[in-house]
Amino acid sequence: MNFILLFWIFGDCETRDIVTNKENPTRQYVKSIMDARWSVEVYHREVKQNCGIERCQARTSRAQRNHIFLAISAWFEQHKRRI
């Protein structure tokens, strides 16, 4: 029988329900996983909004790969300048 564990994490403006099936996770471990997940979501949002990764009108797979590569490269350049 598998069990799941529910965490409620209270923040400034919101409460998050987090469910995990890991065995004996600590609250800090779950929070670190959620922080990593959030940074990936922020990355995807920035690549889509700022770098135009979804606006490719190319038909060939090679041109699409080039567009994706250049959009991600542009994001890295923006990120380096921010740092």
Buried (B, 14 or more C-beta within 10 A) or exposed (E): EEEEEEBEEEEEEEEEEBEBEEEEBEEEEBBEBBEEEEEEEEEEEBBBEEBEBEEBEEEEEEEEEEBBEBBBEBBEEBEEEEE
